[in-house]
Amino acid sequence: MPMESLRALYRIGRGPSSSHTMGPESACRVAAARFPDADRYEVTLYGSLAKTGRGHGTDRVIETTLAPLPVNVRFDSETADLPHPNTLDLVAYRGGREIGRLRVMSVGGGRIVCEGEERERAPRVYPEDTFFQIAELCKREGMALWEYVVAREGEGVRDFARRVWEQMKDTVARGLRDEGVLPGGLNVQKKAKFLYEKKVAHESKAAHENRLICAYAFAVGEQNADAGVVVTAPTCGSAGVLPASLLFEQQKHGQSDDEVIEALLTAGLIGNLIKTNASISGAECGCQAEIGSACAMAAAGLGQLRRLDIDRIEYAAEIAVEHQLGLTCDPICGLVQIPCIERNAVAAMRAFNAVRLADILSDTRKISLDNVILTMKNTGRDLGAAYRETAEGGLAKLEL
């Protein structure tokens, strides 16, 4: 299947969840446009939206988007026969009489599908839909992966990626200045500023660098959890991995923003492949689909910044995904805080390790990125429902 534009992967919006806040927000805008005469709404959340919607602030986003009209939001976690794990019904009323209804699926990455309608898709600009096909073409034509993206998307994709990078840097900067407690009731203190500014006696260079990477990832994760503006990379919950990795690498080695944009395009291509051939949705495939994909994107982006060849970039992305297989989506209280924010930091550090290994060991590689992506898809299908963004299994069962 031809792949979509990167404009459908990198989306700028408010957290804490591309599926639980960005998607429902878009659904409300569609309903408001279709039923302009409505004077109130009944909205029912199902599946994962019902089970973790309160923690994600789904109800608050719906009420804010449909304001000033009154809205009653219901959480139905019992209905099982659903077209998608993130399903919601919006019913519009006028004078006490129903005037229209809309069933919407929030399918990940901030995108929605209205039941009974053709799925609205971004332009499908990539005829090739496996890494093998893309790599063969690039090698034959003498192109880097980012050049392939520009060839398929047009020069305008550079300006798009530049806006993405500026927002990523802004989010990190805001997070490093921020203090206080995250909303939701867990009383989680924001830690990015502390990690960034803390003076550690006799700290090694490697430890200092890891602390900075973690600070950048925490900065984005905390902004996301606090409904700040982030870039889905590929989702809100995993938005900190890629900017933390690329920003640290740029600051350490002095690459230009133009070079980082090339890395963003390379990373986006990997994210696109995973989205097309597996999933980037925690509700469908667990946290491996979010953090695992983000780690692979970061590894590929770092590989591009370091001017690794195509085979080494593939190997770096493959290592990153392979060692996140089976990672469950288990947010405590349904909040994108514990363990989500820490996972962004751990995955960012893992991306650097993946690149180092790939640079040294690429000639020994036995399996392909395409194979690992398919394995992620199958692993996600095998995960129990309690481990796919329902806050019912794993760490989510802990009582704090």
C-alpha positions as CSV (number, residue, x, y, z in Angstrom):
1,M,0.0,0.0,0.0
2,P,1.5,3.4,-0.9
3,M,2.5,5.4,2.1
4,E,1.2,8.8,3.2
5,S,2.9,12.1,3.4
6,L,5.0,12.8,6.5
7,R,2.6,15.6,7.1
8,A,0.2,13.0,8.5
9,L,2.9,11.7,10.9
10,Y,4.4,14.8,12.4
11,R,1.4,16.7,13.8
12,I,1.6,19.8,16.1
13,G,-1.0,20.0,18.8
14,R,-1.8,19.8,22.5
15,G,-1.1,16.7,24.5
16,P,-1.3,14.5,26.3
17,S,-2.5,11.9,23.7
18,S,-2.8,12.0,20.0
19,S,-5.5,9.3,20.2
20,H,-7.2,10.6,23.3
21,T,-7.1,14.3,23.0
22,M,-6.1,15.3,19.4
23,G,-8.4,12.8,17.8
24,P,-11.5,13.5,19.9
25,E,-10.9,17.3,19.5
26,S,-11.0,16.8,15.7
27,A,-14.2,14.6,16.1
28,C,-15.9,17.5,18.0
29,R,-14.9,20.0,15.3
30,V,-16.4,17.7,12.6
31,A,-19.7,17.3,14.6
32,A,-19.9,21.1,15.2
33,A,-19.6,21.7,11.5
34,R,-22.1,19.1,10.6
35,F,-24.7,20.0,13.2
36,P,-24.5,23.9,13.5
37,D,-28.1,24.1,14.9
38,A,-27.3,21.9,17.9
39,D,-27.9,23.3,21.3
40,R,-26.3,20.5,23.3
41,Y,-24.4,17.2,22.9
42,E,-24.3,13.8,24.4
43,V,-20.9,12.1,23.8
44,T,-20.1,8.5,24.7
45,L,-16.6,7.2,25.0
46,Y,-15.9,3.5,24.5
47,G,-13.0,1.1,24.8
48,S,-9.6,2.6,25.6
49,L,-11.2,6.1,25.5
50,A,-13.6,5.1,28.2
51,K,-11.0,3.3,30.3
52,T,-8.2,6.0,30.3
53,G,-10.1,9.0,29.0
54,R,-10.4,10.7,32.4
55,G,-6.6,10.4,33.0
56,H,-5.9,11.8,29.5
57,G,-8.4,14.6,29.9
58,T,-10.5,13.5,27.0
59,D,-13.7,14.8,28.6
60,R,-12.2,18.2,29.2
61,V,-11.0,18.5,25.6
62,I,-14.5,17.5,24.4
63,E,-16.2,20.0,26.6
64,T,-13.8,22.8,25.7
65,T,-14.0,22.1,22.0
66,L,-17.8,22.1,21.9
67,A,-18.2,25.1,24.3
68,P,-20.2,27.1,24.9
69,L,-22.8,24.4,24.3
70,P,-23.5,22.0,27.2
71,V,-22.0,18.6,26.8
72,N,-22.6,15.4,28.8
73,V,-19.7,13.0,28.4
74,R,-20.3,9.3,29.3
75,F,-17.7,6.6,29.8
76,D,-18.8,3.2,28.6
77,S,-16.1,0.6,29.3
78,E,-18.5,-2.4,28.9
79,T,-19.5,-2.3,25.3
80,A,-17.1,-4.7,23.5
81,D,-18.3,-4.9,19.9
82,L,-16.4,-1.9,18.6
83,P,-15.0,-1.0,15.2
84,H,-11.8,0.3,16.9
85,P,-10.4,0.4,20.5
86,N,-10.8,4.2,20.4
87,T,-14.4,4.8,19.5
88,L,-16.8,7.6,20.4
89,D,-20.3,8.6,19.6
90,L,-21.4,12.2,19.3
91,V,-25.2,12.9,19.4
92,A,-26.4,16.4,18.6
93,Y,-29.7,17.7,20.1
94,R,-31.9,20.7,19.4
95,G,-34.8,21.6,21.7
96,G,-34.6,18.2,23.3
97,R,-34.8,16.3,19.9
98,E,-31.9,14.4,18.4
99,I,-30.9,16.1,15.1
100,G,-27.9,14.0,14.2
101,R,-25.2,11.5,15.4
102,L,-21.7,10.6,14.4
103,R,-19.6,7.6,15.3
104,V,-15.9,8.3,15.1
105,M,-12.7,6.2,15.6
106,S,-9.6,7.9,16.8
107,V,-7.0,5.8,15.0
108,G,-3.8,7.2,16.3
109,G,-1.5,10.1,15.5
110,G,-4.3,12.6,15.9
111,R,-6.3,11.1,13.0
112,I,-9.9,10.1,12.9
113,V,-12.2,8.0,10.8
114,C,-16.0,8.6,10.7
115,E,-18.0,5.3,10.5
116,G,-19.6,4.7,7.1
117,E,-17.4,7.1,5.3
118,E,-14.3,6.9,3.3
119,R,-11.3,7.3,5.5
120,E,-9.9,10.8,5.0
121,R,-6.2,10.2,4.1
122,A,-3.2,12.4,3.6
123,P,-1.8,12.2,0.1
124,R,-0.2,8.9,-0.6
125,V,3.1,9.9,-2.2
126,Y,5.3,6.9,-1.6
127,P,4.8,4.0,-4.1
128,E,7.3,2.0,-2.1
129,D,6.1,0.6,1.2
130,T,8.9,-1.5,2.5
131,F,12.4,-0.5,3.6
132,F,13.8,-3.1,1.2
133,Q,12.1,-1.4,-1.8
134,I,13.2,2.1,-0.7
135,A,16.8,1.0,0.0
136,E,17.1,-0.7,-3.4
137,L,15.8,2.4,-5.2
138,C,18.1,4.7,-3.2
139,K,21.2,2.6,-3.8
140,R,20.3,2.4,-7.5
141,E,19.8,6.1,-7.9
142,G,22.6,7.2,-5.5
143,M,20.2,8.9,-3.1
144,A,20.2,9.2,0.7
145,L,17.0,8.3,2.5
146,W,16.1,12.0,3.1
147,E,16.7,12.8,-0.6
148,Y,14.2,10.0,-1.4
149,V,11.7,11.7,0.9
150,V,12.2,15.1,-0.9
151,A,11.9,13.4,-4.3
152,R,8.6,11.9,-3.4
153,E,7.1,14.8,-1.3
154,G,8.6,17.8,-3.1
155,E,10.8,20.6,-1.9
156,G,8.1,21.9,0.3
157,V,8.6,19.1,2.8
158,R,11.8,20.8,3.9
159,D,9.8,23.9,5.1
160,F,7.4,21.6,6.8
161,A,10.2,19.8,8.6
162,R,11.7,23.1,9.6
163,R,8.4,24.1,11.3
164,V,8.4,20.7,13.1
165,W,12.0,21.2,14.3
166,E,11.3,24.7,15.6
167,Q,8.3,23.5,17.5
168,M,10.3,20.6,19.0
169,K,13.0,23.0,20.2
170,D,10.4,25.3,21.6
171,T,8.8,22.5,23.5
172,V,12.1,21.4,25.0
173,A,12.9,24.9,26.0
174,R,9.6,25.4,27.7
175,G,9.9,22.1,29.5
176,L,13.3,23.0,30.8
177,R,12.0,26.2,32.4
178,D,8.8,24.7,33.8
179,E,8.3,23.7,37.4
180,G,5.4,22.4,39.5
181,V,3.1,19.4,39.7
182,L,1.5,17.6,36.8
183,P,-2.3,17.5,36.8
184,G,-4.3,14.3,37.3
185,G,-3.9,13.5,41.0
186,L,-0.6,11.5,41.0
187,N,1.2,14.5,42.3
188,V,4.1,14.0,39.9
189,Q,6.7,16.7,40.2
190,K,8.1,18.1,37.0
191,K,11.8,17.0,36.8
192,A,13.2,18.3,33.5
193,K,14.5,21.6,35.0
194,F,16.0,19.7,37.9
195,L,17.8,17.2,35.7
196,Y,19.1,20.0,33.4
197,E,20.4,22.2,36.2
198,K,21.6,19.8,38.8
199,K,25.3,19.9,39.7
200,V,26.7,16.4,40.3
201,A,30.1,16.2,41.9
202,H,32.6,14.0,40.1
203,E,30.1,13.3,37.3
204,S,31.6,11.5,34.4
205,K,31.3,12.9,30.9
206,A,29.1,10.0,29.8
207,A,26.8,10.4,32.9
208,H,26.5,14.1,32.2
209,E,25.5,13.6,28.6
210,N,22.9,11.0,29.5
211,R,21.5,13.4,32.1
212,L,21.1,16.0,29.4
213,I,19.4,13.6,27.0
214,C,17.0,12.6,29.8
215,A,16.3,16.2,30.7
216,Y,15.3,17.0,27.1
217,A,13.1,14.0,26.9
218,F,11.5,14.8,30.3
219,A,10.9,18.3,29.2
220,V,8.8,17.2,26.2
221,G,7.0,14.5,28.2
222,E,6.1,16.8,30.9
223,Q,4.8,19.5,28.5
224,N,2.7,16.8,26.9
225,A,1.3,15.6,30.2
226,D,0.4,19.2,31.1
227,A,-1.5,19.7,27.8
228,G,1.3,21.7,26.2
229,V,2.0,21.8,22.5
230,V,4.1,18.9,21.2
231,V,4.9,17.3,17.9
232,T,3.7,13.7,17.4
233,A,6.8,11.7,16.7
234,P,5.0,9.4,16.1
235,T,2.5,10.0,19.0
236,C,2.1,12.5,21.9
237,G,3.0,9.9,24.5
238,S,6.4,9.2,22.7
239,A,7.0,12.8,21.6
240,G,10.1,13.3,23.6
241,V,12.4,10.6,22.2
242,L,13.2,12.2,18.8
243,P,13.7,15.8,19.8
244,A,15.8,14.8,22.8
245,S,18.1,12.7,20.6
246,L,18.5,15.1,17.8
247,L,18.9,18.2,19.9
248,F,21.6,16.7,22.1
249,E,23.4,15.4,19.0
250,Q,23.2,18.8,17.4
251,Q,24.5,20.6,20.5
252,K,27.4,18.2,20.9
253,H,28.6,18.1,17.4
254,G,27.4,21.4,15.9
255,Q,25.3,20.2,13.0
256,S,23.2,22.8,11.3
257,D,19.4,23.0,11.4
258,D,19.4,22.0,7.7
259,E,21.2,18.8,8.7
260,V,18.7,18.1,11.5
261,I,15.9,18.6,9.0
262,E,17.5,15.8,6.8
263,A,17.5,13.7,10.0
264,L,13.9,14.5,10.7
265,L,12.9,13.4,7.1
266,T,14.9,10.2,7.5
267,A,13.3,9.5,10.9
268,G,9.9,10.2,9.5
269,L,10.4,7.7,6.8
270,I,11.0,5.0,9.4
271,G,7.9,6.1,11.4
272,N,5.9,6.0,8.2
273,L,7.0,2.4,7.4
274,I,6.0,1.3,10.9
275,K,2.6,3.1,10.7
276,T,1.9,1.5,7.3
277,N,3.0,-2.0,8.0
278,A,2.3,-2.3,11.8
279,S,0.9,0.4,14.1
280,I,1.9,3.5,16.0
281,S,-1.1,3.1,18.3
282,G,-0.7,2.0,21.9
283,A,-4.4,0.9,21.9
284,E,-3.7,-1.5,19.0
285,C,-0.1,-2.8,19.7
286,G,0.9,-1.6,23.2
287,C,3.7,0.8,24.0
288,Q,6.1,-0.9,21.6
289,A,4.1,0.8,18.9
290,E,4.7,4.2,20.4
291,I,8.0,4.2,22.3
292,G,9.5,1.4,20.1
293,S,8.6,3.4,16.9
294,A,9.9,6.6,18.4
295,C,13.2,4.9,19.4
296,A,13.6,3.6,15.8
297,M,12.9,7.0,14.4
298,A,15.5,8.6,16.7
299,A,18.1,5.9,15.8
300,A,17.6,6.5,12.1
301,G,17.7,10.3,12.6
302,L,21.0,10.0,14.6
303,G,22.3,7.7,11.9
304,Q,21.6,10.4,9.3
305,L,23.2,13.1,11.4
306,R,26.3,10.9,11.7
307,R,26.3,10.3,7.9
308,L,25.9,6.5,8.2
309,D,25.1,4.6,5.1
310,I,21.6,3.2,4.4
311,D,22.4,-0.3,5.7
312,R,23.7,1.1,9.0
313,I,20.7,3.3,9.4
314,E,18.4,0.4,8.8
315,Y,20.3,-1.7,11.3
316,A,20.1,1.1,13.9
317,A,16.3,1.3,13.5
318,E,16.0,-2.4,13.6
319,I,17.9,-2.7,16.8
320,A,15.8,0.0,18.4
321,V,12.5,-1.7,17.5
322,E,13.7,-5.2,18.2
323,H,14.5,-4.4,21.8
324,Q,11.2,-2.8,22.5
325,L,9.1,-5.8,21.3
326,G,6.4,-6.7,23.8
327,L,6.5,-3.4,25.7
328,T,3.1,-3.0,27.3
329,C,1.1,0.2,27.5
330,D,0.3,0.4,31.2
331,P,-0.1,4.1,32.4
332,I,-0.9,4.4,36.0
333,C,-4.4,5.9,36.5
334,G,-4.5,6.3,32.7
335,L,-2.2,9.3,32.9
336,V,0.6,9.8,30.4
337,Q,3.0,10.2,33.3
338,I,4.1,7.0,34.9
339,P,5.9,5.2,33.3
340,C,5.5,7.1,30.1
341,I,7.7,10.1,30.7
342,E,10.6,8.0,31.9
343,R,10.2,5.7,28.9
344,N,10.9,8.6,26.6
345,A,14.2,9.2,28.4
346,V,15.2,5.6,28.4
347,A,14.3,5.2,24.7
348,A,16.3,8.3,23.8
349,M,19.4,6.8,25.4
350,R,18.7,3.5,23.8
351,A,18.6,5.2,20.3
352,F,22.2,6.3,20.8
353,N,23.2,2.8,21.8
354,A,21.5,1.4,18.7
355,V,23.4,3.7,16.4
356,R,26.7,2.8,18.1
357,L,26.1,-0.9,17.7
358,A,24.9,-0.5,14.1
359,D,27.9,1.5,13.1
360,I,30.2,-1.3,14.3
361,L,28.3,-4.5,13.6
362,S,26.2,-3.8,10.5
363,D,28.1,-6.4,8.5
364,T,26.9,-9.1,10.9
365,R,23.2,-8.3,10.6
366,K,20.9,-11.3,10.1
367,I,17.3,-9.8,10.1
368,S,15.8,-6.8,8.3
369,L,13.9,-3.8,9.6
370,D,10.9,-5.0,7.5
371,N,10.9,-8.3,9.4
372,V,11.0,-6.7,12.8
373,I,8.2,-4.3,11.9
374,L,6.0,-7.3,11.0
375,T,7.0,-9.0,14.2
376,M,5.9,-5.9,16.2
377,K,2.5,-6.1,14.5
378,N,2.1,-9.7,15.4
379,T,3.3,-9.2,18.9
380,G,0.9,-6.4,19.4
381,R,-2.0,-8.6,18.3
382,D,-0.8,-11.3,20.8
383,L,-0.8,-8.8,23.7
384,G,-3.7,-9.1,26.0
385,A,-6.2,-6.3,26.0
386,A,-5.1,-5.2,29.5
387,Y,-1.7,-4.4,28.1
388,R,-2.8,-2.2,25.3
389,E,-3.5,1.3,26.7
390,T,-6.3,0.3,29.0
391,A,-4.6,1.0,32.4
392,E,-5.7,-2.4,33.6
393,G,-2.5,-4.4,33.4
394,G,1.2,-4.2,34.2
395,L,2.4,-1.1,36.1
396,A,-1.1,0.4,35.9
397,K,-2.3,-2.1,38.5
398,L,-0.1,-0.6,41.1
399,E,-1.7,1.5,43.8
400,L,0.2,4.6,44.7
